[in-house]
Amino acid sequence: MDIEPVDAAPARAFPRASLRQRWTDLTFVHWAVAPELVAPLLPAGTRPDTLDGAAHVGLVGFRMVGLGLGRGPGVPYFGTFWETNVRLYSVDDAGRRAVVFRSLDASRLVPVLVARASLRLPYLWSRMRLDRDGDTVTYRCRRRWPGPAGAASRLVVRVGDPIADPTPLEHFLTARWGLHTRAYGRTLHLPNWHPRWPLHRAELLSLDDELVAAAGLPAPAGEPVSVLYSPGVPVVFGLPAVARRPG
């Protein structure tokens, strides 16, 4: 099987956008994990995507802005919210690299309900906020529903200088152009596209997290292998395609 290359700025691979949004104020924190730990957590027909023999788990906090359908405007109020996700990295039988979300905590209930019903994405309703003091950014999250209720995360980073030339690991963890999800007996691939990430180095100042363990993964231990910040990008999604059918 030929696996697609890690491309930080590919051409858009789909003609029509089904969703559009903007991601802002993102912090990516990643730890290396053994592939055999994450393999059972991935959808059928996918396997861990690894770099130098390691799989990775990411904790990502950001603000979703202007979520809307197709070419239409963003949905007022409900289309803008905070989000924190726990994610893994996958490759399917067609060689497509993607993200697998183990949890997506969001601060608006309606998008949570829609995403859970349509694509069976593991969205959860949470109380969230972001505070910024100069170059220090604090993300807070406490889960409301469906649970485990009360699972919380507090992440504090100091944003550093822009990155002119990201490392292979930094490209590997951020240059992702789709997601895999299991919905109604099928594994789906949902493509996305955005401009190349503007990335900054970041320093992890404090982390008190229960979301990674609540997602069925080992709780973060030791220093992360990567901490990055981005002011954000506009994003469009294409239509989902079947990566693996029932059976």
Secondary structure, 3 states (H helix, E strand, C coil): CCCCCCCCCCCCCCCCCCEEEEEEEEEEEEEEECHHHHHHHCCCCEEECCECCEEEEEEEEEEEEEEEECCCCCCCCCCCEEEEEEEEEEEECCCCEEEEEEEEEECCHHHHHHHHHHCCCCEEEEEEEEEEECCEEEEEEEEEECCCCCCEEEEEEEEEEECCCCCHHHHHHHCCCEEEEEECCEEEEEEEECCCCCCEEEEEEEEEECHHHHCCCCCCCCCCCEEEEEEEEEEEECCCEEEECCC
